[in-house]
């Protein structure tokens, strides 16, 4: 297990990653104030009111009136700000902290927010289509985070990351190693696991959305596959 906690990748196009910071703050505030995060499990009214329920999204079922908070289509956005527990929240926010600032740097503030939401929506839709009759609410920022992973690898595959191996040993390795292993785990889990509790389709769809969207939404002059400090792509002219 390799968990990223820092990268050697300074910002170039923006002074501060305001949107990344705001997303982290909103996720934490929603967890504490809306979900009542001091509880051991997710707050049921929050999960059913703001989580993306596949059967409701696909119109295979109707949510009871006491749980309805907003149209089903909007839950494909709101579900991204709910989490199942402190570990779920902490893991997603750690990835957002490490990778969000550089993706925001490549996109600019407004397009980064659009990018993050689109990755989340793609993940929510993919999960809903994969299990269209499921009545279990989908919650968590994982699809948006997966989009960040896809975009980061498209931008900086060889930037050095600090990771914790087995939660104990710090290592400094190229990004493609831990993130490639993470992607492999998602794909393997999607193929091998029948566990509906983990939305593997949401992870994979978010990842693919991020890898594609970064190509079209990045600021002019931002290259792909940067491997050196001076911004020179490995073996290719800038694109």
N, C-alpha and C positions, 0 to 999 in steps of 0.2 A: 504494500500500500504506500503510495507516494502522494502526500498532500501539499500542494503549493502554498507558500505563505509570503513570498516576496519575489520581485523580479528586478533585474538591473536594466531598466528600460525607461529612461527619462522622457518627459513630455516635450514635444517640439512645436505643436501647432496651437496649443491652448496653455494658459497659465495654471489653471486648476480644473480638476474634474468635478465640476459642480453637480452635474446630473448624477454621476455615480454616487457621490456623497448623499445627495437627496434621496436616491433610491434606497440606499442602505438605511437612512433615517426613517423613511416611510415604512419600510418593511418591519423595522424594530418597533416603531410606534403602533402599527396595526396589530402586531403580535401582543404587545403589552396592553394597549388600551381597548382594542376591539375584541380580540380573541381571549383576553384575560389569561395571558401566557403563564401566570403563576400556577395554573392548573396542570395536572399531569397529562391530560389529553386535550385535543383540540375542542374548542367550544362548538357544540352541535349547531346552534342557530347560525353562527358565523359560517361554518362549513357549508351548510345547505343553502344559506342565503347568498353567499358570495363565491362559493366554489363552483367550478364548472362540472356539472353532472351530465355525463354523456347522454343518458336517456332523455334528459330535458333539452339539451342542446340539439339533439337530432329529432326532437319532437316525438319520440317514442313513448314519452310519459309526461305527465303534468305535475309540477311541484305543488304540494299543498299550500293553500293561501297563506297560512301562518309563517311559512318560510320564505315567501317571495319578497325579495328586496329590490330587484331590478330585472329588466329583460334578460332572457337566457343568453343572448348574444353578448351582452356586456360582461357576463361572468367569464368569458374567454380572456378578459383583461384582469378583472378583480381577483381571480383565483391566484394570480402570480404574486399577490401580496399577502397571502395566507400561508401559514406553515403548521406542520403537525407537531412540533415540539421545538425545544431549544436547540437540539442537535441538528434538526432539519434546517432551522433558521441559520444557525451558526455556520454550517457547512456551505450553504448557498451564499451567505454574505462574505465569507472568506474568499470564495472564487470571484465574487463581484468586486471586492476590494483589490485583489491582485490584478485582474485582467480588465476590469471596466475602464480604468483611467486611460489605458493605451488605445482601446477601441474607441472611446470617446474622443481621444486626441486625433485619431484617423478620420473620424466622421464629423466632428463638430458637435456642439451641445444638442441642438434641436434634432439633427438627424440621428444622433445616438439614441435619444429617447424613442424616436420612431422605430429605429432598428430593434431596440430591446422589446418594445411592445409587439412588433410584428413577429419576432421569434417566439414570444410567449403565445401569441394567437395561433401560430403554426403548430406549436406543440399541443395546445389544447384541442385544436381541430383534429389533429392526427390521432390523439388518444380517443376522442369521442367517436371517430370513424372506426377505430380498431375494436372498440367495445361499445357499440351503439346502444345496447340495452342495459348497460351498467347504471345502477343507482348510487354508486359510491362517488362522493365529491372529489374532484381533482383539485389539489391545493399545492402551492409551492412555486418558487421562482426557477425551478430546475430547467424548464424549457428556455427561458431567457438566458440563464447562465450557460446552458449548452450552446446557445447562439454565440455568446462571447467566446467560448472555447474555439468554435469553428472559425470565427473571425480572427482571433489572435493567432491561430496557426497559419492562416492565410497571410497574415502580416509579418509575424515574427517567429518563425519556427525554430530558430536557433538562438534566440535570446536566452541568457542564462537565468534559470529560476532557482530560488531556494525552496527546497521541499523537505518535508519530514518523512523519513522512511520508517514505517511501523510506529508512527507517532513519537519517535524517540531520536532518531539519528538525522541531523541536518546534512543535506547534500546540495551541491550546486551543479545543476545539469541543464543541458539544452531543453527548451520548452517541448520540443517534439517528443521527448522520451516520456515524461509523465502524462502529457496530454494525449499522446498517441496510445499509451496504455489505457488511459481513461476511456477513450473512444472505443478501443477494442473491447473493453469490459461492457460498455453499453450495447454494442452490437451482439456480443456473445449472449448477454442477458436477454436481449430481445428475441434471439433465435431459440434459446434453450429454456427460458423461464415461462411458465404459465401463470405467474403471480400477477394478479390484477392490482395488487396493493401498490406496486411500483410501476409508474407510467413510463415504461421504456420507450414506447412509441413517441411520447412527448419529448423525451430527451433526444432521440435520434432526429426527429423532425426539427426541433429547435437548432440542433447542430447543423443540419443541412441548410436550414434557412439562413443561419449566420454566415456560413461559408459562401453562400450565393449573394446575399444582400451586401456584404462588405465590398464585393467587386463593383457594384453599381452605385453604392451610396457614399463611398469614401471621397474625401476632399480631393480636388484636382492636384495632381503631383504626388499623391501618397502612393508609394510603390507597394507591390505585393512581394512576399517571400524575402523580406529583408533579413540578411544574415550578418551584416557588419555594422559597426557603430556609425559609419559615414553614410549609411542608407543605401549602399550598393547591393542590389539583389544578387544572389549567388548565380553567376554564370549567365545573367540575363540583363538586357538594358532595362532602365526604369520604364514602368508602364503606367 
